[in-house]
Amino acid sequence: MLKKRSFTLAGHRTSVALEVEFWAVLEAEARQLEKSLAAFVAGVDAARGSRPLASALRLTALEAARSRP
């Protein structure tokens, strides 16, 4: 099931729909870095290049999950 979240990134409002499992990993990663989810997503957005934001967030979540012990 997809869950939609809205953020303001670079002064523009945007919405991203991801599976709840991806959001859970991203939220945990943001907490570990002592960032809000919005700040974490903004960092991913700034580094994603031409990749769609949803794809960049999924790949970030996958990388975070793989790096966990």
PQR file of N, CA, C, O and H, with PARSE charges and radii, in Angstrom:
ATOM      1  N   MET A   1       0.836  -1.182   0.000 -0.4000 1.5000
ATOM      2  CA  MET A   1       0.000   0.000   0.000 -0.0000 2.0000
ATOM      3  C   MET A   1       0.882   1.247   0.000  0.5500 1.7000
ATOM      4  O   MET A   1       1.857   1.330   0.747 -0.5500 1.4000
ATOM      5  N   LEU A   2       0.535   2.193  -0.827 -0.4000 1.5000
ATOM      6  CA  LEU A   2       1.299   3.437  -0.909 -0.0000 2.0000
ATOM      7  C   LEU A   2       0.800   4.446   0.118  0.5500 1.7000
ATOM      8  O   LEU A   2      -0.394   4.540   0.401 -0.5500 1.4000
ATOM      9  H   LEU A   2      -0.257   2.126  -1.434  0.4000 1.0000
ATOM     10  N   LYS A   3       1.746   5.194   0.663 -0.4000 1.5000
ATOM     11  CA  LYS A   3       1.428   6.293   1.571 -0.0000 2.0000
ATOM     12  C   LYS A   3       2.032   7.550   0.980  0.5500 1.7000
ATOM     13  O   LYS A   3       3.220   7.589   0.661 -0.5500 1.4000
ATOM     14  H   LYS A   3       2.717   5.119   0.433  0.4000 1.0000
ATOM     15  N   LYS A   4       1.215   8.573   0.837 -0.4000 1.5000
ATOM     16  CA  LYS A   4       1.674   9.826   0.247 -0.0000 2.0000
ATOM     17  C   LYS A   4       2.080  10.794   1.354  0.5500 1.7000
ATOM     18  O   LYS A   4       1.379  10.951   2.354 -0.5500 1.4000
ATOM     19  H   LYS A   4       0.249   8.542   1.097  0.4000 1.0000
ATOM     20  N   ARG A   5       3.220  11.435   1.152 -0.4000 1.5000
ATOM     21  CA  ARG A   5       3.709  12.475   2.059 -0.0000 2.0000
ATOM     22  C   ARG A   5       3.999  13.717   1.226  0.5500 1.7000
ATOM     23  O   ARG A   5       4.406  13.622   0.068 -0.5500 1.4000
ATOM     24  H   ARG A   5       3.789  11.308   0.340  0.4000 1.0000
ATOM     25  N   SER A   6       3.785  14.877   1.829 -0.4000 1.5000
ATOM     26  CA  SER A   6       4.045  16.140   1.148 -0.0000 2.0000
ATOM     27  C   SER A   6       5.179  16.879   1.852  0.5500 1.7000
ATOM     28  O   SER A   6       5.290  16.873   3.078 -0.5500 1.4000
ATOM     29  H   SER A   6       3.454  14.954   2.770  0.4000 1.0000
ATOM     30  N   PHE A   7       6.016  17.516   1.035 -0.4000 1.5000
ATOM     31  CA  PHE A   7       7.172  18.258   1.533 -0.0000 2.0000
ATOM     32  C   PHE A   7       7.330  19.538   0.733  0.5500 1.7000
ATOM     33  O   PHE A   7       6.847  19.644  -0.394 -0.5500 1.4000
ATOM     34  H   PHE A   7       5.925  17.521   0.039  0.4000 1.0000
ATOM     35  N   THR A   8       8.009  20.508   1.325 -0.4000 1.5000
ATOM     36  CA  THR A   8       8.432  21.691   0.603 -0.0000 2.0000
ATOM     37  C   THR A   8       9.928  21.531   0.359  0.5500 1.7000
ATOM     38  O   THR A   8      10.727  21.509   1.295 -0.5500 1.4000
ATOM     39  H   THR A   8       8.401  20.422   2.240  0.4000 1.0000
ATOM     40  N   LEU A   9      10.287  21.421  -0.914 -0.4000 1.5000
ATOM     41  CA  LEU A   9      11.682  21.214  -1.302 -0.0000 2.0000
ATOM     42  C   LEU A   9      12.100  22.320  -2.246  0.5500 1.7000
ATOM     43  O   LEU A   9      11.458  22.545  -3.272 -0.5500 1.4000
ATOM     44  H   LEU A   9       9.638  21.439  -1.674  0.4000 1.0000
ATOM     45  N   ALA A  10      13.161  23.002  -1.907 -0.4000 1.5000
ATOM     46  CA  ALA A  10      13.677  24.110  -2.718 -0.0000 2.0000
ATOM     47  C   ALA A  10      12.569  25.121  -3.014  0.5500 1.7000
ATOM     48  O   ALA A  10      12.485  25.662  -4.117 -0.5500 1.4000
ATOM     49  H   ALA A  10      13.682  22.819  -1.073  0.4000 1.0000
ATOM     50  N   GLY A  11      11.719  25.368  -2.010 -0.4000 1.5000
ATOM     51  CA  GLY A  11      10.669  26.362  -2.147 -0.0000 2.0000
ATOM     52  C   GLY A  11       9.425  25.903  -2.890  0.5500 1.7000
ATOM     53  O   GLY A  11       8.512  26.698  -3.112 -0.5500 1.4000
ATOM     54  H   GLY A  11      11.787  24.928  -1.114  0.4000 1.0000
ATOM     55  N   HIS A  12       9.374  24.638  -3.278 -0.4000 1.5000
ATOM     56  CA  HIS A  12       8.216  24.112  -4.014 -0.0000 2.0000
ATOM     57  C   HIS A  12       7.593  22.960  -3.240  0.5500 1.7000
ATOM     58  O   HIS A  12       8.299  22.118  -2.684 -0.5500 1.4000
ATOM     59  H   HIS A  12      10.116  23.992  -3.098  0.4000 1.0000
ATOM     60  N   ARG A  13       6.280  22.930  -3.211 -0.4000 1.5000
ATOM     61  CA  ARG A  13       5.554  21.855  -2.545 -0.0000 2.0000
ATOM     62  C   ARG A  13       5.510  20.645  -3.475  0.5500 1.7000
ATOM     63  O   ARG A  13       5.203  20.777  -4.660 -0.5500 1.4000
ATOM     64  H   ARG A  13       5.707  23.614  -3.663  0.4000 1.0000
ATOM     65  N   THR A  14       5.815  19.481  -2.941 -0.4000 1.5000
ATOM     66  CA  THR A  14       5.776  18.261  -3.732 -0.0000 2.0000
ATOM     67  C   THR A  14       5.262  17.121  -2.876  0.5500 1.7000
ATOM     68  O   THR A  14       5.403  17.146  -1.653 -0.5500 1.4000
ATOM     69  H   THR A  14       6.064  19.374  -1.978  0.4000 1.0000
ATOM     70  N   SER A  15       4.674  16.133  -3.502 -0.4000 1.5000
ATOM     71  CA  SER A  15       4.184  14.948  -2.811 -0.0000 2.0000
ATOM     72  C   SER A  15       4.894  13.724  -3.360  0.5500 1.7000
ATOM     73  O   SER A  15       5.202  13.643  -4.549 -0.5500 1.4000
ATOM     74  H   SER A  15       4.559  16.113  -4.495  0.4000 1.0000
ATOM     75  N   VAL A  16       5.144  12.786  -2.483 -0.4000 1.5000
ATOM     76  CA  VAL A  16       5.812  11.543  -2.858 -0.0000 2.0000
ATOM     77  C   VAL A  16       4.999  10.394  -2.283  0.5500 1.7000
ATOM     78  O   VAL A  16       4.640  10.405  -1.105 -0.5500 1.4000
ATOM     79  H   VAL A  16       4.895  12.851  -1.517  0.4000 1.0000
ATOM     80  N   ALA A  17       4.716   9.415  -3.107 -0.4000 1.5000
ATOM     81  CA  ALA A  17       4.001   8.217  -2.657 -0.0000 2.0000
ATOM     82  C   ALA A  17       4.969   7.042  -2.675  0.5500 1.7000
ATOM     83  O   ALA A  17       5.524   6.695  -3.717 -0.5500 1.4000
ATOM     84  H   ALA A  17       5.008   9.405  -4.063  0.4000 1.0000
ATOM     85  N   LEU A  18       5.165   6.432  -1.502 -0.4000 1.5000
ATOM     86  CA  LEU A  18       6.019   5.260  -1.358 -0.0000 2.0000
ATOM     87  C   LEU A  18       5.288   4.224  -0.511  0.5500 1.7000
ATOM     88  O   LEU A  18       4.341   4.542   0.208 -0.5500 1.4000
ATOM     89  H   LEU A  18       4.714   6.714  -0.655  0.4000 1.0000
ATOM     90  N   GLU A  19       5.740   3.006  -0.609 -0.4000 1.5000
ATOM     91  CA  GLU A  19       5.213   1.962   0.244 -0.0000 2.0000
ATOM     92  C   GLU A  19       5.572   2.276   1.700  0.5500 1.7000
ATOM     93  O   GLU A  19       6.615   2.867   1.982 -0.5500 1.4000
ATOM     94  H   GLU A  19       6.510   2.748  -1.193  0.4000 1.0000
ATOM     95  N   VAL A  20       4.687   1.870   2.617 -0.4000 1.5000
ATOM     96  CA  VAL A  20       4.903   2.192   4.033 -0.0000 2.0000
ATOM     97  C   VAL A  20       6.220   1.622   4.555  0.5500 1.7000
ATOM     98  O   VAL A  20       6.829   2.202   5.454 -0.5500 1.4000
ATOM     99  H   VAL A  20       3.840   1.390   2.388  0.4000 1.0000
ATOM    100  N   GLU A  21       6.658   0.511   4.012 -0.4000 1.5000
ATOM    101  CA  GLU A  21       7.920  -0.085   4.444 -0.0000 2.0000
ATOM    102  C   GLU A  21       9.107   0.818   4.128  0.5500 1.7000
ATOM    103  O   GLU A  21      10.046   0.910   4.920 -0.5500 1.4000
ATOM    104  H   GLU A  21       6.163   0.039   3.282  0.4000 1.0000
ATOM    105  N   PHE A  22       9.070   1.487   2.972 -0.4000 1.5000
ATOM    106  CA  PHE A  22      10.140   2.430   2.636 -0.0000 2.0000
ATOM    107  C   PHE A  22      10.114   3.627   3.573  0.5500 1.7000
ATOM    108  O   PHE A  22      11.162   4.081   4.032 -0.5500 1.4000
ATOM    109  H   PHE A  22       8.307   1.412   2.330  0.4000 1.0000
ATOM    110  N   TRP A  23       8.912   4.146   3.862 -0.4000 1.5000
ATOM    111  CA  TRP A  23       8.820   5.283   4.776 -0.0000 2.0000
ATOM    112  C   TRP A  23       9.376   4.910   6.148  0.5500 1.7000
ATOM    113  O   TRP A  23      10.042   5.725   6.785 -0.5500 1.4000
ATOM    114  H   TRP A  23       8.060   3.777   3.489  0.4000 1.0000
ATOM    115  N   ALA A  24       9.112   3.689   6.608 -0.4000 1.5000
ATOM    116  CA  ALA A  24       9.609   3.267   7.919 -0.0000 2.0000
ATOM    117  C   ALA A  24      11.134   3.285   7.963  0.5500 1.7000
ATOM    118  O   ALA A  24      11.718   3.741   8.946 -0.5500 1.4000
ATOM    119  H   ALA A  24       8.571   3.027   6.091  0.4000 1.0000
ATOM    120  N   VAL A  25      11.781   2.796   6.912 -0.4000 1.5000
ATOM    121  CA  VAL A  25      13.245   2.795   6.857 -0.0000 2.0000
ATOM    122  C   VAL A  25      13.772   4.227   6.783  0.5500 1.7000
ATOM    123  O   VAL A  25      14.740   4.567   7.463 -0.5500 1.4000
ATOM    124  H   VAL A  25      11.306   2.425   6.113  0.4000 1.0000
ATOM    125  N   LEU A  26      13.142   5.062   5.967 -0.4000 1.5000
ATOM    126  CA  LEU A  26      13.587   6.450   5.836 -0.0000 2.0000
ATOM    127  C   LEU A  26      13.418   7.213   7.149  0.5500 1.7000
ATOM    128  O   LEU A  26      14.288   7.999   7.525 -0.5500 1.4000
ATOM    129  H   LEU A  26      12.356   4.786   5.415  0.4000 1.0000
ATOM    130  N   GLU A  27      12.306   6.987   7.848 -0.4000 1.5000
ATOM    131  CA  GLU A  27      12.089   7.643   9.139 -0.0000 2.0000
ATOM    132  C   GLU A  27      13.147   7.211  10.151  0.5500 1.7000
ATOM    133  O   GLU A  27      13.666   8.040  10.899 -0.5500 1.4000
ATOM    134  H   GLU A  27      11.599   6.349   7.543  0.4000 1.0000
ATOM    135  N   ALA A  28      13.465   5.923  10.178 -0.4000 1.5000
ATOM    136  CA  ALA A  28      14.489   5.416  11.097 -0.0000 2.0000
ATOM    137  C   ALA A  28      15.855   6.020  10.780  0.5500 1.7000
ATOM    138  O   ALA A  28      16.612   6.380  11.681 -0.5500 1.4000
ATOM    139  H   ALA A  28      13.043   5.250   9.570  0.4000 1.0000
ATOM    140  N   GLU A  29      16.154   6.124   9.506 -0.4000 1.5000
ATOM    141  CA  GLU A  29      17.439   6.710   9.094 -0.0000 2.0000
ATOM    142  C   GLU A  29      17.511   8.181   9.490  0.5500 1.7000
ATOM    143  O   GLU A  29      18.548   8.646   9.964 -0.5500 1.4000
ATOM    144  H   GLU A  29      15.539   5.832   8.773  0.4000 1.0000
ATOM    145  N   ALA A  30      16.426   8.908   9.299 -0.4000 1.5000
ATOM    146  CA  ALA A  30      16.390  10.322   9.697 -0.0000 2.0000
ATOM    147  C   ALA A  30      16.582  10.458  11.203  0.5500 1.7000
ATOM    148  O   ALA A  30      17.330  11.321  11.662 -0.5500 1.4000
ATOM    149  H   ALA A  30      15.584   8.530   8.914  0.4000 1.0000
ATOM    150  N   ARG A  31      15.905   9.606  11.969 -0.4000 1.5000
ATOM    151  CA  ARG A  31      16.065   9.642  13.437 -0.0000 2.0000
ATOM    152  C   ARG A  31      17.507   9.361  13.844  0.5500 1.7000
ATOM    153  O   ARG A  31      18.052  10.024  14.727 -0.5500 1.4000
ATOM    154  H   ARG A  31      15.298   8.905  11.596  0.4000 1.0000
ATOM    155  N   GLN A  32      18.118   8.376  13.196 -0.4000 1.5000
ATOM    156  CA  GLN A  32      19.505   8.021  13.516 -0.0000 2.0000
ATOM    157  C   GLN A  32      20.445   9.198  13.250  0.5500 1.7000
ATOM    158  O   GLN A  32      21.421   9.395  13.974 -0.5500 1.4000
ATOM    159  H   GLN A  32      17.675   7.838  12.480  0.4000 1.0000
ATOM    160  N   LEU A  33      20.147   9.971  12.216 -0.4000 1.5000
ATOM    161  CA  LEU A  33      20.967  11.134  11.869 -0.0000 2.0000
ATOM    162  C   LEU A  33      20.532  12.385  12.615  0.5500 1.7000
ATOM    163  O   LEU A  33      21.089  13.464  12.411 -0.5500 1.4000
ATOM    164  H   LEU A  33      19.355   9.810  11.627  0.4000 1.0000
ATOM    165  N   GLU A  34      19.524  12.236  13.488 -0.4000 1.5000
ATOM    166  CA  GLU A  34      18.970  13.343  14.263 -0.0000 2.0000
ATOM    167  C   GLU A  34      18.469  14.470  13.362  0.5500 1.7000
ATOM    168  O   GLU A  34      18.725  15.650  13.603 -0.5500 1.4000
ATOM    169  H   GLU A  34      19.072  11.359  13.653  0.4000 1.0000
ATOM    170  N   LYS A  35      17.743  14.063  12.311 -0.4000 1.5000
ATOM    171  CA  LYS A  35      17.134  15.007  11.374 -0.0000 2.0000
ATOM    172  C   LYS A  35      15.633  14.745  11.325  0.5500 1.7000
ATOM    173  O   LYS A  35      15.166  13.645  11.622 -0.5500 1.4000
ATOM    174  H   LYS A  35      17.535  13.105  12.115  0.4000 1.0000
ATOM    175  N   SER A  36      14.899  15.765  10.947 -0.4000 1.5000
ATOM    176  CA  SER A  36      13.485  15.541  10.672 -0.0000 2.0000
ATOM    177  C   SER A  36      13.380  14.784   9.350  0.5500 1.7000
ATOM    178  O   SER A  36      14.311  14.789   8.545 -0.5500 1.4000
ATOM    179  H   SER A  36      15.278  16.659  10.705  0.4000 1.0000
ATOM    180  N   LEU A  37      12.249  14.139   9.137 -0.4000 1.5000
ATOM    181  CA  LEU A  37      12.055  13.445   7.868 -0.0000 2.0000
ATOM    182  C   LEU A  37      12.136  14.441   6.715  0.5500 1.7000
ATOM    183  O   LEU A  37      12.706  14.133   5.669 -0.5500 1.4000
ATOM    184  H   LEU A  37      11.492  14.134   9.791  0.4000 1.0000
ATOM    185  N   ALA A  38      11.572  15.626   6.899 -0.4000 1.5000
ATOM    186  CA  ALA A  38      11.604  16.645   5.840 -0.0000 2.0000
ATOM    187  C   ALA A  38      13.043  17.044   5.500  0.5500 1.7000
ATOM    188  O   ALA A  38      13.383  17.187   4.326 -0.5500 1.4000
ATOM    189  H   ALA A  38      11.109  15.876   7.749  0.4000 1.0000
ATOM    190  N   ALA A  39      13.881  17.221   6.511 -0.4000 1.5000
ATOM    191  CA  ALA A  39      15.280  17.586   6.270 -0.0000 2.0000
ATOM    192  C   ALA A  39      16.018  16.444   5.582  0.5500 1.7000
ATOM    193  O   ALA A  39      16.843  16.676   4.698 -0.5500 1.4000
ATOM    194  H   ALA A  39      13.604  17.105   7.465  0.4000 1.0000
ATOM    195  N   PHE A  40      15.722  15.215   5.984 -0.4000 1.5000
ATOM    196  CA  PHE A  40      16.352  14.051   5.365 -0.0000 2.0000
ATOM    197  C   PHE A  40      15.968  13.960   3.893  0.5500 1.7000
ATOM    198  O   PHE A  40      16.822  13.755   3.031 -0.5500 1.4000
ATOM    199  H   PHE A  40      15.052  15.026   6.702  0.4000 1.0000
ATOM    200  N   VAL A  41      14.679  14.114   3.616 -0.4000 1.5000
ATOM    201  CA  VAL A  41      14.198  14.066   2.228 -0.0000 2.0000
ATOM    202  C   VAL A  41      14.812  15.203   1.411  0.5500 1.7000
ATOM    203  O   VAL A  41      15.161  15.006   0.247 -0.5500 1.4000
ATOM    204  H   VAL A  41      13.985  14.281   4.317  0.4000 1.0000
ATOM    205  N   ALA A  42      14.944  16.375   1.999 -0.4000 1.5000
ATOM    206  CA  ALA A  42      15.566  17.500   1.293 -0.0000 2.0000
ATOM    207  C   ALA A  42      17.003  17.172   0.911  0.5500 1.7000
ATOM    208  O   ALA A  42      17.460  17.551  -0.167 -0.5500 1.4000
ATOM    209  H   ALA A  42      14.660  16.535   2.945  0.4000 1.0000
ATOM    210  N   GLY A  43      17.714  16.474   1.784 -0.4000 1.5000
ATOM    211  CA  GLY A  43      19.083  16.069   1.471 -0.0000 2.0000
ATOM    212  C   GLY A  43      19.138  15.082   0.318  0.5500 1.7000
ATOM    213  O   GLY A  43      20.001  15.185  -0.554 -0.5500 1.4000
ATOM    214  H   GLY A  43      17.342  16.167   2.660  0.4000 1.0000
ATOM    215  N   VAL A  44      18.223  14.131   0.312 -0.4000 1.5000
ATOM    216  CA  VAL A  44      18.144  13.174  -0.797 -0.0000 2.0000
ATOM    217  C   VAL A  44      17.798  13.916  -2.078  0.5500 1.7000
ATOM    218  O   VAL A  44      18.365  13.640  -3.136 -0.5500 1.4000
ATOM    219  H   VAL A  44      17.521  14.047   1.020  0.4000 1.0000
ATOM    220  N   ASP A  45      16.871  14.855  -1.982 -0.4000 1.5000
ATOM    221  CA  ASP A  45      16.463  15.631  -3.153 -0.0000 2.0000
ATOM    222  C   ASP A  45      17.642  16.405  -3.737  0.5500 1.7000
ATOM    223  O   ASP A  45      17.816  16.453  -4.955 -0.5500 1.4000
ATOM    224  H   ASP A  45      16.411  15.080  -1.123  0.4000 1.0000
ATOM    225  N   ALA A  46      18.441  17.004  -2.877 -0.4000 1.5000
ATOM    226  CA  ALA A  46      19.578  17.805  -3.336 -0.0000 2.0000
ATOM    227  C   ALA A  46      20.643  16.958  -4.031  0.5500 1.7000
ATOM    228  O   ALA A  46      21.377  17.454  -4.887 -0.5500 1.4000
ATOM    229  H   ALA A  46      18.300  16.965  -1.888  0.4000 1.0000
ATOM    230  N   ALA A  47      20.725  15.677  -3.659 -0.4000 1.5000
ATOM    231  CA  ALA A  47      21.779  14.818  -4.190 -0.0000 2.0000
ATOM    232  C   ALA A  47      21.324  13.882  -5.305  0.5500 1.7000
ATOM    233  O   ALA A  47      22.136  13.116  -5.825 -0.5500 1.4000
ATOM    234  H   ALA A  47      20.129  15.274  -2.964  0.4000 1.0000
ATOM    235  N   ARG A  48      20.065  13.924  -5.681 -0.4000 1.5000
ATOM    236  CA  ARG A  48      19.514  12.898  -6.579 -0.0000 2.0000
ATOM    237  C   ARG A  48      19.819  13.094  -8.051  0.5500 1.7000
ATOM    238  O   ARG A  48      19.621  12.170  -8.840 -0.5500 1.4000
ATOM    239  H   ARG A  48      19.405  14.547  -5.259  0.4000 1.0000
ATOM    240  N   GLY A  49      20.287  14.249  -8.443 -0.4000 1.5000
ATOM    241  CA  GLY A  49      20.555  14.498  -9.861 -0.0000 2.0000
ATOM    242  C   GLY A  49      19.260  14.474 -10.655  0.5500 1.7000
ATOM    243  O   GLY A  49      18.279  15.111 -10.272 -0.5500 1.4000
ATOM    244  H   GLY A  49      20.448  15.000  -7.802  0.4000 1.0000
ATOM    245  N   SER A  50      19.256  13.739 -11.759 -0.4000 1.5000
ATOM    246  CA  SER A  50      18.056  13.711 -12.615 -0.0000 2.0000
ATOM    247  C   SER A  50      17.113  12.564 -12.269  0.5500 1.7000
ATOM    248  O   SER A  50      16.064  12.416 -12.897 -0.5500 1.4000
ATOM    249  H   SER A  50      20.053  13.221 -12.070  0.4000 1.0000
ATOM    250  N   ARG A  51      17.472  11.758 -11.283 -0.4000 1.5000
ATOM    251  CA  ARG A  51      16.638  10.625 -10.873 -0.0000 2.0000
ATOM    252  C   ARG A  51      15.343  11.143 -10.229  0.5500 1.7000
ATOM    253  O   ARG A  51      15.392  12.112  -9.471 -0.5500 1.4000
ATOM    254  H   ARG A  51      18.324  11.878 -10.773  0.4000 1.0000
ATOM    255  N   PRO A  52      14.210  10.535 -10.505 -0.5600 1.5000
ATOM    256  CA  PRO A  52      12.964  10.938  -9.826  0.2800 2.0000
ATOM    257  C   PRO A  52      13.106  10.808  -8.303  0.5500 1.7000
ATOM    258  O   PRO A  52      13.788   9.908  -7.813 -0.5500 1.4000
ATOM    259  N   LEU A  53      12.467  11.701  -7.572 -0.4000 1.5000
ATOM    260  CA  LEU A  53      12.600  11.724  -6.120 -0.0000 2.0000
ATOM    261  C   LEU A  53      12.146  10.409  -5.495  0.5500 1.7000
ATOM    262  O   LEU A  53      12.818   9.896  -4.600 -0.5500 1.4000
ATOM    263  H   LEU A  53      11.913  12.432  -7.970  0.4000 1.0000
ATOM    264  N   ALA A  54      11.043   9.861  -5.936 -0.4000 1.5000
ATOM    265  CA  ALA A  54      10.561   8.599  -5.362 -0.0000 2.0000
ATOM    266  C   ALA A  54      11.598   7.490  -5.551  0.5500 1.7000
ATOM    267  O   ALA A  54      11.834   6.703  -4.635 -0.5500 1.4000
ATOM    268  H   ALA A  54      10.497  10.277  -6.663  0.4000 1.0000
ATOM    269  N   SER A  55      12.201   7.426  -6.701 -0.4000 1.5000
ATOM    270  CA  SER A  55      13.241   6.417  -6.953 -0.0000 2.0000
ATOM    271  C   SER A  55      14.449   6.654  -6.056  0.5500 1.7000
ATOM    272  O   SER A  55      14.998   5.708  -5.490 -0.5500 1.4000
ATOM    273  H   SER A  55      12.009   8.066  -7.445  0.4000 1.0000
ATOM    274  N   ALA A  56      14.860   7.893  -5.925 -0.4000 1.5000
ATOM    275  CA  ALA A  56      16.008   8.217  -5.075 -0.0000 2.0000
ATOM    276  C   ALA A  56      15.728   7.841  -3.624  0.5500 1.7000
ATOM    277  O   ALA A  56      16.617   7.346  -2.931 -0.5500 1.4000
ATOM    278  H   ALA A  56      14.415   8.662  -6.385  0.4000 1.0000
ATOM    279  N   LEU A  57      14.509   8.071  -3.163 -0.4000 1.5000
ATOM    280  CA  LEU A  57      14.162   7.714  -1.792 -0.0000 2.0000
ATOM    281  C   LEU A  57      14.136   6.198  -1.605  0.5500 1.7000
ATOM    282  O   LEU A  57      14.593   5.697  -0.577 -0.5500 1.4000
ATOM    283  H   LEU A  57      13.787   8.473  -3.726  0.4000 1.0000
ATOM    284  N   ARG A  58      13.614   5.470  -2.575 -0.4000 1.5000
ATOM    285  CA  ARG A  58      13.610   4.006  -2.477 -0.0000 2.0000
ATOM    286  C   ARG A  58      15.038   3.460  -2.440  0.5500 1.7000
ATOM    287  O   ARG A  58      15.343   2.571  -1.645 -0.5500 1.4000
ATOM    288  H   ARG A  58      13.243   5.877  -3.409  0.4000 1.0000
ATOM    289  N   LEU A  59      15.902   3.985  -3.291 -0.4000 1.5000
ATOM    290  CA  LEU A  59      17.290   3.527  -3.308 -0.0000 2.0000
ATOM    291  C   LEU A  59      18.017   3.889  -2.010  0.5500 1.7000
ATOM    292  O   LEU A  59      18.837   3.112  -1.521 -0.5500 1.4000
ATOM    293  H   LEU A  59      15.654   4.707  -3.937  0.4000 1.0000
ATOM    294  N   THR A  60      17.723   5.048  -1.462 -0.4000 1.5000
ATOM    295  CA  THR A  60      18.301   5.459  -0.185 -0.0000 2.0000
ATOM    296  C   THR A  60      17.847   4.508   0.928  0.5500 1.7000
ATOM    297  O   THR A  60      18.648   4.103   1.770 -0.5500 1.4000
ATOM    298  H   THR A  60      17.057   5.679  -1.860  0.4000 1.0000
ATOM    299  N   ALA A  61      16.573   4.160   0.923 -0.4000 1.5000
ATOM    300  CA  ALA A  61      16.045   3.230   1.924 -0.0000 2.0000
ATOM    301  C   ALA A  61      16.693   1.853   1.763  0.5500 1.7000
ATOM    302  O   ALA A  61      17.048   1.212   2.752 -0.5500 1.4000
ATOM    303  H   ALA A  61      15.922   4.489   0.239  0.4000 1.0000
ATOM    304  N   LEU A  62      16.844   1.408   0.537 -0.4000 1.5000
ATOM    305  CA  LEU A  62      17.467   0.111   0.276 -0.0000 2.0000
ATOM    306  C   LEU A  62      18.909   0.096   0.775  0.5500 1.7000
ATOM    307  O   LEU A  62      19.339  -0.865   1.413 -0.5500 1.4000
ATOM    308  H   LEU A  62      16.556   1.929  -0.267  0.4000 1.0000
ATOM    309  N   GLU A  63      19.642   1.145   0.489 -0.4000 1.5000
ATOM    310  CA  GLU A  63      21.029   1.250   0.942 -0.0000 2.0000
ATOM    311  C   GLU A  63      21.105   1.256   2.468  0.5500 1.7000
ATOM    312  O   GLU A  63      21.970   0.604   3.053 -0.5500 1.4000
ATOM    313  H   GLU A  63      19.293   1.926  -0.029  0.4000 1.0000
ATOM    314  N   ALA A  64      20.196   1.994   3.111 -0.4000 1.5000
ATOM    315  CA  ALA A  64      20.178   2.050   4.568 -0.0000 2.0000
ATOM    316  C   ALA A  64      19.857   0.685   5.160  0.5500 1.7000
ATOM    317  O   ALA A  64      20.477   0.268   6.139 -0.5500 1.4000
ATOM    318  H   ALA A  64      19.493   2.524   2.637  0.4000 1.0000
ATOM    319  N   ALA A  65      18.901  -0.005   4.577 -0.4000 1.5000
ATOM    320  CA  ALA A  65      18.521  -1.328   5.079 -0.0000 2.0000
ATOM    321  C   ALA A  65      19.668  -2.330   4.896  0.5500 1.7000
ATOM    322  O   ALA A  65      19.899  -3.172   5.764 -0.5500 1.4000
ATOM    323  H   ALA A  65      18.397   0.334   3.782  0.4000 1.0000
ATOM    324  N   ARG A  66      20.360  -2.245   3.810 -0.4000 1.5000
ATOM    325  CA  ARG A  66      21.488  -3.166   3.560 -0.0000 2.0000
ATOM    326  C   ARG A  66      22.644  -2.915   4.517  0.5500 1.7000
ATOM    327  O   ARG A  66      23.370  -3.843   4.873 -0.5500 1.4000
ATOM    328  H   ARG A  66      20.172  -1.561   3.105  0.4000 1.0000
ATOM    329  N   SER A  67      22.818  -1.679   4.930 -0.4000 1.5000
ATOM    330  CA  SER A  67      23.960  -1.337   5.778 -0.0000 2.0000
ATOM    331  C   SER A  67      23.697  -1.619   7.251  0.5500 1.7000
ATOM    332  O   SER A  67      24.619  -1.542   8.062 -0.5500 1.4000
ATOM    333  H   SER A  67      22.228  -0.925   4.641  0.4000 1.0000
ATOM    334  N   ARG A  68      22.475  -1.941   7.609 -0.4000 1.5000
ATOM    335  CA  ARG A  68      22.161  -2.253   9.007 -0.0000 2.0000
ATOM    336  C   ARG A  68      22.671  -3.633   9.365  0.5500 1.7000
ATOM    337  O   ARG A  68      22.623  -4.554   8.550 -0.5500 1.4000
ATOM    338  H   ARG A  68      21.726  -2.004   6.949  0.4000 1.0000
ATOM    339  N   PRO A  69      23.167  -3.775  10.606 -0.5600 1.5000
ATOM    340  CA  PRO A  69      23.669  -5.102  11.038  0.2800 2.0000
ATOM    341  C   PRO A  69      22.542  -6.102  11.210  0.5500 1.7000
ATOM    342  O   PRO A  69      22.789  -7.255  11.566 -0.5500 1.4000
TER
END
